[in-house]
Amino acid sequence: MPQTDRVVRVFISSTFRDMFRERDILVKRIFPQPRRMFERSRTT
């Protein structure tokens, strides 16, 4: 089965001040984990 590249994008809409802490946590702690997992799966 041919492998196709897939991109998952998450869009969170808010004003700059709204959800600042939540966005920071997502970008620094949460998003890197699945990114690393998907990158590893692409190399195997």
C-alpha positions, 0 to 999 in steps of 0.5 A: 500500500503506498504511503501518502503524506498527511498533515493534521492542522489544529486551528484555535481561534481566540484573541491574543489575550484569550487563552494565552496560557492554554495556547502556550501549553499546547504549543510547548507541551502537547503538540510536540508529542504527536509530532515526534510520534508521527515523524518516527512513524514516517521513517519506519 
